[in-house]
């Protein structure tokens, strides 16, 4: 079963694209890794897939029977933590 489909995803940085034309899918049981140098857009890509950011181009489709959980890179704390 297909759980995630990414098609022609793109997100612009300040001066140049962080990523563009990203297309892939994940099926039930698949594993994936996102690897790259600092500042290349890994966190932005994952935030876009999770729905935290809107893509500049392309689409993210998540199977209705699946879900996406997102743990931010930098935890947010309030004054009582």
PyMOL Python script that loads the backbone (N, CA, C, O; Angstrom):
from pymol import cmd

cmd.read_pdbstr("""\
ATOM      1  N   UNK A   1       0.839  -1.165   0.000  1.00  0.00           N
ATOM      2  CA  UNK A   1       0.000   0.000   0.000  1.00  0.00           C
ATOM      3  C   UNK A   1       0.895   1.242   0.000  1.00  0.00           C
ATOM      4  O   UNK A   1       1.849   1.325   0.773  1.00  0.00           O
ATOM      5  N   UNK A   2       0.584   2.195  -0.863  1.00  0.00           N
ATOM      6  CA  UNK A   2       1.316   3.454  -0.917  1.00  0.00           C
ATOM      7  C   UNK A   2       0.865   4.324   0.248  1.00  0.00           C
ATOM      8  O   UNK A   2      -0.330   4.564   0.419  1.00  0.00           O
ATOM      9  N   UNK A   3       1.817   4.800   1.054  1.00  0.00           N
ATOM     10  CA  UNK A   3       1.459   5.636   2.195  1.00  0.00           C
ATOM     11  C   UNK A   3       1.831   7.104   1.996  1.00  0.00           C
ATOM     12  O   UNK A   3       1.285   7.980   2.667  1.00  0.00           O
ATOM     13  N   UNK A   4       2.767   7.378   1.070  1.00  0.00           N
ATOM     14  CA  UNK A   4       3.224   8.745   0.840  1.00  0.00           C
ATOM     15  C   UNK A   4       3.649   8.901  -0.605  1.00  0.00           C
ATOM     16  O   UNK A   4       4.410   8.087  -1.128  1.00  0.00           O
ATOM     17  N   UNK A   5       3.154   9.954  -1.254  1.00  0.00           N
ATOM     18  CA  UNK A   5       3.567  10.277  -2.621  1.00  0.00           C
ATOM     19  C   UNK A   5       3.977  11.741  -2.678  1.00  0.00           C
ATOM     20  O   UNK A   5       3.199  12.626  -2.323  1.00  0.00           O
ATOM     21  N   UNK A   6       5.189  11.986  -3.121  1.00  0.00           N
ATOM     22  CA  UNK A   6       5.732  13.334  -3.285  1.00  0.00           C
ATOM     23  C   UNK A   6       5.934  13.548  -4.779  1.00  0.00           C
ATOM     24  O   UNK A   6       6.537  12.709  -5.449  1.00  0.00           O
ATOM     25  N   UNK A   7       5.437  14.660  -5.303  1.00  0.00           N
ATOM     26  CA  UNK A   7       5.536  14.903  -6.740  1.00  0.00           C
ATOM     27  C   UNK A   7       6.028  16.318  -7.026  1.00  0.00           C
ATOM     28  O   UNK A   7       5.373  17.296  -6.666  1.00  0.00           O
ATOM     29  N   UNK A   8       7.189  16.418  -7.676  1.00  0.00           N
ATOM     30  CA  UNK A   8       7.759  17.698  -8.129  1.00  0.00           C
ATOM     31  C   UNK A   8       7.811  18.755  -7.029  1.00  0.00           C
ATOM     32  O   UNK A   8       7.533  19.927  -7.281  1.00  0.00           O
ATOM     33  N   UNK A   9       8.162  18.351  -5.823  1.00  0.00           N
ATOM     34  CA  UNK A   9       8.196  19.251  -4.679  1.00  0.00           C
ATOM     35  C   UNK A   9       9.359  20.231  -4.803  1.00  0.00           C
ATOM     36  O   UNK A   9      10.463  19.849  -5.189  1.00  0.00           O
ATOM     37  N   UNK A  10       9.104  21.494  -4.474  1.00  0.00           N
ATOM     38  CA  UNK A  10      10.143  22.523  -4.517  1.00  0.00           C
ATOM     39  C   UNK A  10       9.915  23.529  -3.394  1.00  0.00           C
ATOM     40  O   UNK A  10       8.777  23.829  -3.030  1.00  0.00           O
ATOM     41  N   UNK A  11      11.014  24.040  -2.853  1.00  0.00           N
ATOM     42  CA  UNK A  11      10.968  25.081  -1.829  1.00  0.00           C
ATOM     43  C   UNK A  11      12.163  25.998  -2.031  1.00  0.00           C
ATOM     44  O   UNK A  11      13.304  25.542  -2.107  1.00  0.00           O
ATOM     45  N   UNK A  12      11.894  27.285  -2.117  1.00  0.00           N
ATOM     46  CA  UNK A  12      12.951  28.269  -2.331  1.00  0.00           C
ATOM     47  C   UNK A  12      13.564  28.710  -1.008  1.00  0.00           C
ATOM     48  O   UNK A  12      12.872  28.865  -0.002  1.00  0.00           O
ATOM     49  N   UNK A  13      14.881  28.908  -1.035  1.00  0.00           N
ATOM     50  CA  UNK A  13      15.588  29.515   0.081  1.00  0.00           C
ATOM     51  C   UNK A  13      15.633  31.016  -0.152  1.00  0.00           C
ATOM     52  O   UNK A  13      14.878  31.537  -0.972  1.00  0.00           O
ATOM     53  N   UNK A  14      16.490  31.703   0.543  1.00  0.00           N
ATOM     54  CA  UNK A  14      16.595  33.162   0.379  1.00  0.00           C
ATOM     55  C   UNK A  14      17.150  33.545  -0.982  1.00  0.00           C
ATOM     56  O   UNK A  14      16.674  34.496  -1.602  1.00  0.00           O
ATOM     57  N   UNK A  15      18.157  32.809  -1.455  1.00  0.00           N
ATOM     58  CA  UNK A  15      18.814  33.174  -2.703  1.00  0.00           C
ATOM     59  C   UNK A  15      18.701  32.118  -3.785  1.00  0.00           C
ATOM     60  O   UNK A  15      18.861  32.423  -4.967  1.00  0.00           O
ATOM     61  N   UNK A  16      18.427  30.875  -3.399  1.00  0.00           N
ATOM     62  CA  UNK A  16      18.374  29.786  -4.375  1.00  0.00           C
ATOM     63  C   UNK A  16      17.441  28.698  -3.854  1.00  0.00           C
ATOM     64  O   UNK A  16      17.078  28.709  -2.677  1.00  0.00           O
ATOM     65  N   UNK A  17      17.055  27.775  -4.700  1.00  0.00           N
ATOM     66  CA  UNK A  17      16.176  26.694  -4.232  1.00  0.00           C
ATOM     67  C   UNK A  17      16.872  25.817  -3.187  1.00  0.00           C
ATOM     68  O   UNK A  17      18.039  25.460  -3.347  1.00  0.00           O
ATOM     69  N   UNK A  18      16.151  25.473  -2.124  1.00  0.00           N
ATOM     70  CA  UNK A  18      16.667  24.487  -1.171  1.00  0.00           C
ATOM     71  C   UNK A  18      16.560  23.100  -1.786  1.00  0.00           C
ATOM     72  O   UNK A  18      17.451  22.265  -1.629  1.00  0.00           O
ATOM     73  N   UNK A  19      15.445  22.865  -2.495  1.00  0.00           N
ATOM     74  CA  UNK A  19      15.262  21.633  -3.262  1.00  0.00           C
ATOM     75  C   UNK A  19      14.226  21.897  -4.343  1.00  0.00           C
ATOM     76  O   UNK A  19      13.373  22.773  -4.202  1.00  0.00           O
ATOM     77  N   UNK A  20      14.308  21.139  -5.411  1.00  0.00           N
ATOM     78  CA  UNK A  20      13.329  21.264  -6.493  1.00  0.00           C
ATOM     79  C   UNK A  20      13.204  19.922  -7.206  1.00  0.00           C
ATOM     80  O   UNK A  20      14.126  19.106  -7.199  1.00  0.00           O
ATOM     81  N   UNK A  21      12.052  19.715  -7.817  1.00  0.00           N
ATOM     82  CA  UNK A  21      11.766  18.493  -8.577  1.00  0.00           C
ATOM     83  C   UNK A  21      11.950  17.221  -7.752  1.00  0.00           C
ATOM     84  O   UNK A  21      12.392  16.201  -8.282  1.00  0.00           O
ATOM     85  N   UNK A  22      11.617  17.269  -6.463  1.00  0.00           N
ATOM     86  CA  UNK A  22      11.714  16.084  -5.610  1.00  0.00           C
ATOM     87  C   UNK A  22      10.465  15.234  -5.836  1.00  0.00           C
ATOM     88  O   UNK A  22       9.343  15.687  -5.609  1.00  0.00           O
ATOM     89  N   UNK A  23      10.674  14.001  -6.284  1.00  0.00           N
ATOM     90  CA  UNK A  23       9.576  13.075  -6.547  1.00  0.00           C
ATOM     91  C   UNK A  23       9.949  11.701  -6.008  1.00  0.00           C
ATOM     92  O   UNK A  23      10.979  11.141  -6.382  1.00  0.00           O
ATOM     93  N   UNK A  24       9.112  11.160  -5.132  1.00  0.00           N
ATOM     94  CA  UNK A  24       9.313   9.798  -4.635  1.00  0.00           C
ATOM     95  C   UNK A  24       8.046   9.330  -3.935  1.00  0.00           C
ATOM     96  O   UNK A  24       7.137  10.119  -3.675  1.00  0.00           O
ATOM     97  N   UNK A  25       7.996   8.060  -3.638  1.00  0.00           N
ATOM     98  CA  UNK A  25       6.880   7.493  -2.900  1.00  0.00           C
ATOM     99  C   UNK A  25       7.388   6.492  -1.883  1.00  0.00           C
ATOM    100  O   UNK A  25       8.471   5.927  -2.040  1.00  0.00           O
ATOM    101  N   UNK A  26       6.612   6.277  -0.854  1.00  0.00           N
ATOM    102  CA  UNK A  26       6.927   5.267   0.153  1.00  0.00           C
ATOM    103  C   UNK A  26       5.734   4.334   0.285  1.00  0.00           C
ATOM    104  O   UNK A  26       4.587   4.773   0.369  1.00  0.00           O
ATOM    105  N   UNK A  27       6.021   3.054   0.301  1.00  0.00           N
ATOM    106  CA  UNK A  27       5.002   2.041   0.513  1.00  0.00           C
ATOM    107  C   UNK A  27       5.096   1.518   1.932  1.00  0.00           C
ATOM    108  O   UNK A  27       6.123   1.669   2.593  1.00  0.00           O
ATOM    109  N   UNK A  28       4.020   0.900   2.396  1.00  0.00           N
ATOM    110  CA  UNK A  28       3.993   0.308   3.723  1.00  0.00           C
ATOM    111  C   UNK A  28       5.198  -0.609   3.903  1.00  0.00           C
ATOM    112  O   UNK A  28       5.429  -1.498   3.083  1.00  0.00           O
ATOM    113  N   UNK A  29       5.963  -0.400   4.964  1.00  0.00           N
ATOM    114  CA  UNK A  29       7.147  -1.209   5.239  1.00  0.00           C
ATOM    115  C   UNK A  29       8.442  -0.631   4.713  1.00  0.00           C
ATOM    116  O   UNK A  29       9.517  -1.096   5.092  1.00  0.00           O
ATOM    117  N   UNK A  30       8.374   0.385   3.836  1.00  0.00           N
ATOM    118  CA  UNK A  30       9.587   1.022   3.319  1.00  0.00           C
ATOM    119  C   UNK A  30      10.273   1.819   4.420  1.00  0.00           C
ATOM    120  O   UNK A  30       9.640   2.256   5.381  1.00  0.00           O
ATOM    121  N   UNK A  31      11.573   1.997   4.257  1.00  0.00           N
ATOM    122  CA  UNK A  31      12.362   2.853   5.141  1.00  0.00           C
ATOM    123  C   UNK A  31      13.079   3.870   4.269  1.00  0.00           C
ATOM    124  O   UNK A  31      13.437   3.576   3.129  1.00  0.00           O
ATOM    125  N   UNK A  32      13.287   5.066   4.804  1.00  0.00           N
ATOM    126  CA  UNK A  32      13.963   6.114   4.047  1.00  0.00           C
ATOM    127  C   UNK A  32      14.866   6.905   4.980  1.00  0.00           C
ATOM    128  O   UNK A  32      14.632   6.957   6.188  1.00  0.00           O
ATOM    129  N   UNK A  33      15.892   7.514   4.418  1.00  0.00           N
ATOM    130  CA  UNK A  33      16.795   8.385   5.167  1.00  0.00           C
ATOM    131  C   UNK A  33      17.002   9.659   4.359  1.00  0.00           C
ATOM    132  O   UNK A  33      17.028   9.627   3.129  1.00  0.00           O
ATOM    133  N   UNK A  34      17.147  10.768   5.054  1.00  0.00           N
ATOM    134  CA  UNK A  34      17.448  12.051   4.417  1.00  0.00           C
ATOM    135  C   UNK A  34      18.832  12.453   4.900  1.00  0.00           C
ATOM    136  O   UNK A  34      19.043  12.695   6.089  1.00  0.00           O
ATOM    137  N   UNK A  35      19.767  12.521   3.968  1.00  0.00           N
ATOM    138  CA  UNK A  35      21.163  12.783   4.298  1.00  0.00           C
ATOM    139  C   UNK A  35      21.650  13.967   3.474  1.00  0.00           C
ATOM    140  O   UNK A  35      21.364  14.053   2.280  1.00  0.00           O
ATOM    141  N   UNK A  36      22.386  14.882   4.108  1.00  0.00           N
ATOM    142  CA  UNK A  36      22.944  16.013   3.384  1.00  0.00           C
ATOM    143  C   UNK A  36      23.718  16.915   4.327  1.00  0.00           C
ATOM    144  O   UNK A  36      23.671  16.759   5.547  1.00  0.00           O
ATOM    145  N   UNK A  37      24.425  17.852   3.740  1.00  0.00           N
ATOM    146  CA  UNK A  37      25.232  18.781   4.534  1.00  0.00           C
ATOM    147  C   UNK A  37      24.324  19.774   5.269  1.00  0.00           C
ATOM    148  O   UNK A  37      23.144  19.906   4.943  1.00  0.00           O
ATOM    149  N   UNK A  38      24.876  20.457   6.245  1.00  0.00           N
ATOM    150  CA  UNK A  38      24.121  21.466   6.987  1.00  0.00           C
ATOM    151  C   UNK A  38      23.624  22.553   6.044  1.00  0.00           C
ATOM    152  O   UNK A  38      24.357  23.026   5.176  1.00  0.00           O
ATOM    153  N   UNK A  39      22.373  22.936   6.229  1.00  0.00           N
ATOM    154  CA  UNK A  39      21.810  24.030   5.454  1.00  0.00           C
ATOM    155  C   UNK A  39      21.302  23.665   4.078  1.00  0.00           C
ATOM    156  O   UNK A  39      20.908  24.550   3.318  1.00  0.00           O
ATOM    157  N   UNK A  40      21.297  22.383   3.732  1.00  0.00           N
ATOM    158  CA  UNK A  40      20.887  22.009   2.372  1.00  0.00           C
ATOM    159  C   UNK A  40      19.379  21.828   2.233  1.00  0.00           C
ATOM    160  O   UNK A  40      18.888  21.652   1.118  1.00  0.00           O
ATOM    161  N   UNK A  41      18.626  21.868   3.348  1.00  0.00           N
ATOM    162  CA  UNK A  41      17.169  21.801   3.249  1.00  0.00           C
ATOM    163  C   UNK A  41      16.529  20.533   3.782  1.00  0.00           C
ATOM    164  O   UNK A  41      15.348  20.295   3.530  1.00  0.00           O
ATOM    165  N   UNK A  42      17.270  19.714   4.509  1.00  0.00           N
ATOM    166  CA  UNK A  42      16.711  18.461   5.049  1.00  0.00           C
ATOM    167  C   UNK A  42      15.527  18.730   5.970  1.00  0.00           C
ATOM    168  O   UNK A  42      14.463  18.134   5.798  1.00  0.00           O
ATOM    169  N   UNK A  43      15.697  19.608   6.932  1.00  0.00           N
ATOM    170  CA  UNK A  43      14.616  19.910   7.876  1.00  0.00           C
ATOM    171  C   UNK A  43      13.449  20.580   7.172  1.00  0.00           C
ATOM    172  O   UNK A  43      12.293  20.324   7.509  1.00  0.00           O
ATOM    173  N   UNK A  44      13.737  21.429   6.204  1.00  0.00           N
ATOM    174  CA  UNK A  44      12.675  22.081   5.440  1.00  0.00           C
ATOM    175  C   UNK A  44      11.893  21.065   4.628  1.00  0.00           C
ATOM    176  O   UNK A  44      10.668  21.152   4.546  1.00  0.00           O
ATOM    177  N   UNK A  45      12.582  20.100   4.026  1.00  0.00           N
ATOM    178  CA  UNK A  45      11.908  19.038   3.280  1.00  0.00           C
ATOM    179  C   UNK A  45      10.974  18.256   4.198  1.00  0.00           C
ATOM    180  O   UNK A  45       9.812  18.036   3.858  1.00  0.00           O
ATOM    181  N   UNK A  46      11.470  17.839   5.350  1.00  0.00           N
ATOM    182  CA  UNK A  46      10.647  17.066   6.277  1.00  0.00           C
ATOM    183  C   UNK A  46       9.497  17.897   6.843  1.00  0.00           C
ATOM    184  O   UNK A  46       8.400  17.374   7.038  1.00  0.00           O
ATOM    185  N   UNK A  47       9.729  19.170   7.105  1.00  0.00           N
ATOM    186  CA  UNK A  47       8.659  20.055   7.576  1.00  0.00           C
ATOM    187  C   UNK A  47       7.583  20.229   6.510  1.00  0.00           C
ATOM    188  O   UNK A  47       6.397  20.320   6.828  1.00  0.00           O
ATOM    189  N   UNK A  48       7.993  20.274   5.261  1.00  0.00           N
ATOM    190  CA  UNK A  48       7.043  20.395   4.157  1.00  0.00           C
ATOM    191  C   UNK A  48       6.221  19.118   4.021  1.00  0.00           C
ATOM    192  O   UNK A  48       5.006  19.181   3.839  1.00  0.00           O
ATOM    193  N   UNK A  49       6.868  17.972   4.107  1.00  0.00           N
ATOM    194  CA  UNK A  49       6.153  16.695   4.033  1.00  0.00           C
ATOM    195  C   UNK A  49       5.160  16.573   5.186  1.00  0.00           C
ATOM    196  O   UNK A  49       4.054  16.065   5.002  1.00  0.00           O
ATOM    197  N   UNK A  50       5.550  17.037   6.374  1.00  0.00           N
ATOM    198  CA  UNK A  50       4.691  16.940   7.557  1.00  0.00           C
ATOM    199  C   UNK A  50       3.563  17.965   7.555  1.00  0.00           C
ATOM    200  O   UNK A  50       2.685  17.910   8.416  1.00  0.00           O
ATOM    201  N   UNK A  51       3.569  18.896   6.607  1.00  0.00           N
ATOM    202  CA  UNK A  51       2.519  19.900   6.535  1.00  0.00           C
ATOM    203  C   UNK A  51       2.776  21.129   7.381  1.00  0.00           C
ATOM    204  O   UNK A  51       1.895  21.978   7.518  1.00  0.00           O
ATOM    205  N   UNK A  52       3.971  21.241   7.955  1.00  0.00           N
ATOM    206  CA  UNK A  52       4.326  22.418   8.752  1.00  0.00           C
ATOM    207  C   UNK A  52       4.632  23.626   7.865  1.00  0.00           C
ATOM    208  O   UNK A  52       4.455  24.769   8.286  1.00  0.00           O
ATOM    209  N   UNK A  53       5.091  23.369   6.638  1.00  0.00           N
ATOM    210  CA  UNK A  53       5.383  24.410   5.650  1.00  0.00           C
ATOM    211  C   UNK A  53       4.659  24.067   4.354  1.00  0.00           C
ATOM    212  O   UNK A  53       4.442  22.894   4.051  1.00  0.00           O
ATOM    213  N   UNK A  54       4.286  25.087   3.594  1.00  0.00           N
ATOM    214  CA  UNK A  54       3.684  24.870   2.283  1.00  0.00           C
ATOM    215  C   UNK A  54       4.777  24.807   1.229  1.00  0.00           C
ATOM    216  O   UNK A  54       5.721  25.596   1.279  1.00  0.00           O
ATOM    217  N   UNK A  55       4.673  23.887   0.276  1.00  0.00           N
ATOM    218  CA  UNK A  55       5.664  23.844  -0.806  1.00  0.00           C
ATOM    219  C   UNK A  55       5.466  25.023  -1.752  1.00  0.00           C
ATOM    220  O   UNK A  55       4.350  25.522  -1.898  1.00  0.00           O
ATOM    221  N   UNK A  56       6.538  25.467  -2.393  1.00  0.00           N
ATOM    222  CA  UNK A  56       6.418  26.489  -3.428  1.00  0.00           C
ATOM    223  C   UNK A  56       5.876  25.876  -4.713  1.00  0.00           C
ATOM    224  O   UNK A  56       5.194  26.545  -5.489  1.00  0.00           O
ATOM    225  N   UNK A  57       6.181  24.613  -4.930  1.00  0.00           N
ATOM    226  CA  UNK A  57       5.669  23.867  -6.080  1.00  0.00           C
ATOM    227  C   UNK A  57       5.486  22.419  -5.656  1.00  0.00           C
ATOM    228  O   UNK A  57       6.081  21.967  -4.677  1.00  0.00           O
ATOM    229  N   UNK A  58       4.662  21.699  -6.397  1.00  0.00           N
ATOM    230  CA  UNK A  58       4.512  20.270  -6.193  1.00  0.00           C
ATOM    231  C   UNK A  58       3.455  19.913  -5.170  1.00  0.00           C
ATOM    232  O   UNK A  58       2.723  20.771  -4.676  1.00  0.00           O
ATOM    233  N   UNK A  59       3.389  18.619  -4.860  1.00  0.00           N
ATOM    234  CA  UNK A  59       2.350  18.139  -3.954  1.00  0.00           C
ATOM    235  C   UNK A  59       2.867  17.027  -3.048  1.00  0.00           C
ATOM    236  O   UNK A  59       3.796  16.292  -3.382  1.00  0.00           O
ATOM    237  N   UNK A  60       2.223  16.941  -1.890  1.00  0.00           N
ATOM    238  CA  UNK A  60       2.463  15.880  -0.916  1.00  0.00           C
ATOM    239  C   UNK A  60       1.114  15.211  -0.678  1.00  0.00           C
ATOM    240  O   UNK A  60       0.152  15.867  -0.279  1.00  0.00           O
ATOM    241  N   UNK A  61       1.047  13.902  -0.924  1.00  0.00           N
ATOM    242  CA  UNK A  61      -0.190  13.156  -0.692  1.00  0.00           C
ATOM    243  C   UNK A  61       0.107  12.047   0.309  1.00  0.00           C
ATOM    244  O   UNK A  61       0.979  11.207   0.087  1.00  0.00           O
ATOM    245  N   UNK A  62      -0.629  12.057   1.412  1.00  0.00           N
ATOM    246  CA  UNK A  62      -0.470  11.055   2.464  1.00  0.00           C
ATOM    247  C   UNK A  62      -1.741  10.215   2.498  1.00  0.00           C
ATOM    248  O   UNK A  62      -2.846  10.755   2.534  1.00  0.00           O
ATOM    249  N   UNK A  63      -1.583   8.903   2.487  1.00  0.00           N
ATOM    250  CA  UNK A  63      -2.713   7.988   2.538  1.00  0.00           C
ATOM    251  C   UNK A  63      -3.576   8.308   3.752  1.00  0.00           C
ATOM    252  O   UNK A  63      -3.056   8.538   4.844  1.00  0.00           O
ATOM    253  N   UNK A  64      -4.897   8.323   3.563  1.00  0.00           N
ATOM    254  CA  UNK A  64      -5.818   8.662   4.649  1.00  0.00           C
ATOM    255  C   UNK A  64      -5.714   7.709   5.836  1.00  0.00           C
ATOM    256  O   UNK A  64      -6.029   8.086   6.964  1.00  0.00           O
ATOM    257  N   UNK A  65      -5.274   6.483   5.587  1.00  0.00           N
ATOM    258  CA  UNK A  65      -5.144   5.501   6.663  1.00  0.00           C
ATOM    259  C   UNK A  65      -3.801   5.614   7.386  1.00  0.00           C
ATOM    260  O   UNK A  65      -3.563   4.912   8.368  1.00  0.00           O
ATOM    261  N   UNK A  66      -2.932   6.487   6.906  1.00  0.00           N
ATOM    262  CA  UNK A  66      -1.613   6.697   7.506  1.00  0.00           C
ATOM    263  C   UNK A  66      -1.585   8.061   8.173  1.00  0.00           C
ATOM    264  O   UNK A  66      -2.541   8.829   8.064  1.00  0.00           O
ATOM    265  N   UNK A  67      -0.517   8.359   8.849  1.00  0.00           N
ATOM    266  CA  UNK A  67      -0.359   9.659   9.472  1.00  0.00           C
ATOM    267  C   UNK A  67       1.100  10.060   9.479  1.00  0.00           C
ATOM    268  O   UNK A  67       1.986   9.239   9.243  1.00  0.00           O
ATOM    269  N   UNK A  68       1.338  11.318   9.748  1.00  0.00           N
ATOM    270  CA  UNK A  68       2.699  11.829   9.843  1.00  0.00           C
ATOM    271  C   UNK A  68       2.864  12.428  11.228  1.00  0.00           C
ATOM    272  O   UNK A  68       2.044  13.235  11.665  1.00  0.00           O
ATOM    273  N   UNK A  69       3.918  12.036  11.912  1.00  0.00           N
ATOM    274  CA  UNK A  69       4.277  12.637  13.190  1.00  0.00           C
ATOM    275  C   UNK A  69       5.543  13.441  12.974  1.00  0.00           C
ATOM    276  O   UNK A  69       6.401  13.061  12.177  1.00  0.00           O
ATOM    277  N   UNK A  70       5.661  14.551  13.684  1.00  0.00           N
ATOM    278  CA  UNK A  70       6.786  15.444  13.466  1.00  0.00           C
ATOM    279  C   UNK A  70       7.343  15.885  14.808  1.00  0.00           C
ATOM    280  O   UNK A  70       6.620  16.444  15.633  1.00  0.00           O
ATOM    281  N   UNK A  71       8.615  15.635  15.025  1.00  0.00           N
ATOM    282  CA  UNK A  71       9.316  16.092  16.218  1.00  0.00           C
ATOM    283  C   UNK A  71      10.278  17.185  15.777  1.00  0.00           C
ATOM    284  O   UNK A  71      11.231  16.900  15.051  1.00  0.00           O
ATOM    285  N   UNK A  72      10.055  18.440  16.198  1.00  0.00           N
ATOM    286  CA  UNK A  72      10.908  19.533  15.732  1.00  0.00           C
ATOM    287  C   UNK A  72      12.371  19.333  16.110  1.00  0.00           C
ATOM    288  O   UNK A  72      12.696  18.705  17.118  1.00  0.00           O
ATOM    289  N   UNK A  73      13.236  19.883  15.277  1.00  0.00           N
ATOM    290  CA  UNK A  73      14.675  19.796  15.510  1.00  0.00           C
ATOM    291  C   UNK A  73      15.059  20.530  16.788  1.00  0.00           C
ATOM    292  O   UNK A  73      15.925  20.072  17.534  1.00  0.00           O
ATOM    293  N   UNK A  74      14.417  21.665  17.042  1.00  0.00           N
ATOM    294  CA  UNK A  74      14.671  22.453  18.241  1.00  0.00           C
ATOM    295  C   UNK A  74      13.412  22.432  19.094  1.00  0.00           C
ATOM    296  O   UNK A  74      12.402  23.014  18.699  1.00  0.00           O
ATOM    297  N   UNK A  75      13.439  21.774  20.259  1.00  0.00           N
ATOM    298  CA  UNK A  75      12.239  21.713  21.099  1.00  0.00           C
ATOM    299  C   UNK A  75      11.822  23.107  21.568  1.00  0.00           C
ATOM    300  O   UNK A  75      12.661  23.977  21.801  1.00  0.00           O
ATOM    301  N   UNK A  76      10.526  23.296  21.699  1.00  0.00           N
ATOM    302  CA  UNK A  76       9.992  24.550  22.212  1.00  0.00           C
ATOM    303  C   UNK A  76       9.615  24.352  23.673  1.00  0.00           C
ATOM    304  O   UNK A  76       8.938  23.383  24.017  1.00  0.00           O
ATOM    305  N   UNK A  77      10.051  25.265  24.529  1.00  0.00           N
ATOM    306  CA  UNK A  77       9.747  25.188  25.948  1.00  0.00           C
ATOM    307  C   UNK A  77       9.051  26.470  26.370  1.00  0.00           C
ATOM    308  O   UNK A  77       9.367  27.555  25.883  1.00  0.00           O
ATOM    309  N   UNK A  78       8.095  26.327  27.288  1.00  0.00           N
ATOM    310  CA  UNK A  78       7.520  27.532  27.865  1.00  0.00           C
ATOM    311  C   UNK A  78       8.182  27.768  29.220  1.00  0.00           C
ATOM    312  O   UNK A  78       9.011  26.963  29.644  1.00  0.00           O
ATOM    313  N   UNK A  79       7.842  28.826  29.885  1.00  0.00           N
ATOM    314  CA  UNK A  79       8.502  29.200  31.129  1.00  0.00           C
ATOM    315  C   UNK A  79       8.337  28.213  32.270  1.00  0.00           C
ATOM    316  O   UNK A  79       9.111  28.257  33.227  1.00  0.00           O
ATOM    317  N   UNK A  80       7.357  27.325  32.202  1.00  0.00           N
ATOM    318  CA  UNK A  80       7.125  26.394  33.305  1.00  0.00           C
ATOM    319  C   UNK A  80       7.854  25.070  33.134  1.00  0.00           C
ATOM    320  O   UNK A  80       7.760  24.209  34.008  1.00  0.00           O
ATOM    321  N   UNK A  81       8.578  24.880  32.034  1.00  0.00           N
ATOM    322  CA  UNK A  81       9.290  23.612  31.787  1.00  0.00           C
ATOM    323  C   UNK A  81      10.565  23.508  32.586  1.00  0.00           C
ATOM    324  O   UNK A  81      11.275  22.507  32.490  1.00  0.00           O
TER     325      UNK A  81
END
""", "prot")
cmd.dss("prot")
cmd.show_as("cartoon", "prot")
cmd.util.cbc("prot")
cmd.orient("prot")
